[in-house]
Amino acid sequence: MRFWWVFILLSLFLFQLEANPEVRIRITQRGLNYAKEIGMKLLEQELKARIFPDEIGTEKYFFGTVDYTVSRIQIMSISVYNSSVILIPENGIRLLLKNISVTVTTHWTFNNWLIDYQGEVEISILGLSITTDMIVALNNIGDLLVSIQNCQVSTGKIEVQLNSEGRWFYNAFVQHLEKVIHTRLESQLCLNVILRIQKETEVLKGLKDIKDSGSGAVFISGVNITAILSSYFNLTTDALESIIPTITHIYAKPLPVIMNIRIIDAPVVSLHDNKCILEFSASMEVLAKMPNSTTESMFTLNITTRTHADLFIFNRKLLTTLCLSSFHISLVHSNVGLFEASLLDNFLSYILRTGIIPAANFKLKDEFPLSVLDPVILMKPSIRMYEGFLLISSDIQSLRKRGTSRSPSKH
């Protein structure tokens, strides 16, 4: 996990997904504090690895014009003594880092016709602060974008310790050196933040994938129920003779039966009183397979099914198990004579409970991946359903090693 992912995702937790208002994510202050704790350590690593551009130029002094070079600027240590994360209403987050202590080392050269000096310098910066505002928005095709609205760096007291000869020009050179370091930190730190966030916005696709996979029609219509039912039940026409007597006169010998089922409307999901109800409508055409391998339609039914869903989280996925609550069938078309569709209630109940619902559950087992960062796992997640929305709450455990141990941190 990289440092910037933490704060990009925190802004998403407050952002309302207008393209899919059924999906809303929030984070508690405890979660914010945990992200900040991890983020500060990763920030230190990020800045220590940063290589700043060299500074080459000329400067005029009382003893003449001097060519100078400041190179190999590198942050050796950094300590953040005061940090906070503030949520900006509706779609943003502000990161405040105050009272930062930084030690920077660099190599310098200082020469003209009269002097030629070089050496190392250690620069201590006290009271450095960084303020960053991140804004989340949707583009015209529904993708989530993160942008930096504001980034400011202010430096406090700068102490320079030269390690060289020629200390007589210390006062003349140190002021310019302080200016160089101040300019580099102010421009490069903010630039580094902006580039890093732009690079890491690919993580937002995980959240968009949740939105795009939200249609239950994908789950159930994607199941090849026709093949599953036909091979599992191995029905023949004589099994239907007691319900539809005319079948005996139409088909003298028992023929294999094929049940062709398709979803005709998008499922309707309702949440209330800690219950998740899913209703879907399907059409089932029952066909006879003729000796020459062709099929002949016998009758078609419309089925309206009401199920309740049990929800649980496993391996960073929201899993759903459907259980049949009730159903209603009606006869749409028949080539074997009219009959009361209700006579097929027991038959359809058996088909639904042992065939269709298990097939749908098999498909559902791989759906709704939760957008969670790789080194973080959910600990004891809980799910509660309220009127119109689903609430998922969880502690998290970081898998990032701290020293030589791996201990859980819950938030």
C-alpha positions, 0 to 999 in steps of 0.5 A: 500500500502506498501513502497516497492511496490512504487519503484518496480513499478517505475522500471517496468515503465521503463522496456521494456516487450520483450515478448509483445512489444505492452505494454510499461509503463512510468512514469513522473518525477512528478509521481516519486516525488509523489511516493517518497513523499509517500514512505518516510513516509512509510519508516519511519513506516517500520523502526520504526516497525523493531526489530533488533537482540540482540547482545551478546558477550565479550570484553576485557578491562584494568580491565578484560574481560566483558560480555555484552548484547545489546538488544531491539534495536529499532528505535524511530524516523527517519527523511530523509532530502534528498532523490531522485529516479534515473532511471537506463537506460533500466531496473532499478531504484536507490533509494538514501536516504541521511542525515538521522537522526535516534534515537535508544534506546536499553537496555544493560548489562555490567558485570564481576567479578568486575562490574555489570551494566545495563541500557538504552541508547539513540543513535543519528545517524546523516548523515546516507545514504542508496543507493539501486539499483533494477533491473527488468528482465524476467525469462525463462517463461516470469514472471517479477522478481525484484532483488537487485543488490546493497544495501549500508548503511553508517553511519555518526556521532553517539552520545551515551547518557547512562542512568545509573550509572557507567559512569566512563567506558563510554569511554571504552564501548561507542566505542564498543556500536557504533560499534555494532549499526553500524554493526546492521544497516548496515546489517539489513537495507539492509537485510530488504529491500531485504526481503521486495522486494522479498515478495512484487513481487507478485504485478508484476503479475498484469502487466503480466496479462495485457500482457497475456490478450492482445489477442483480440481473447480471447474476441470475441471467448469467446462469445457464439454468436450462442446461443445469435443470435438464441434466439434473432432473432428467424429466420425461413427459410421462412425469407431467401426465398426472397434471396435464392428462392430454400429454398422454395423447400427444406423446405416445412414448415418454420423451425427455423434457427441457426447461428453458428459463430466462429472466424477463425483468431486472430483479427488484431489491428492497432493504428494511428491518434487517431484511434483504428481499429480492424479487424477480420475474422469469419465463419458463418454457417447457419443451419435449425433445423429439427423437430426431433431436428437435424440440417442441414447445409444450407450454410457457409459464411466467414465474414471479419469485420472492426470495430473502437474502442472507448477506455475509462477508468473506475474503473481502467479498460481499456474498449473498445466499438466496432462500425462497420465500414465495412464488406465483405462476401463471400460464402464458401459452400452451400447446397441450391444452389449457390447465390450471397453472396452480397444479404445478405449484408443488412441481415448481416449488421443487424446481425452484428450491433444488435447481434454480435457487442453488444455481443462482447462489452458485453464480452469486458466490463470486460477486460484489468484491469490496474495494479494500487495499491489499495490505488491509483485511477486514476483521469481524465485519458486520452487516445491518440492513435498514430502510433503503440502505445496507450498512457494513461496519468493520475493524481493519487489520494492517498486514504491513510489518512493523519492525520484526513483528506483525501485530493487528491494528484495529480501527 
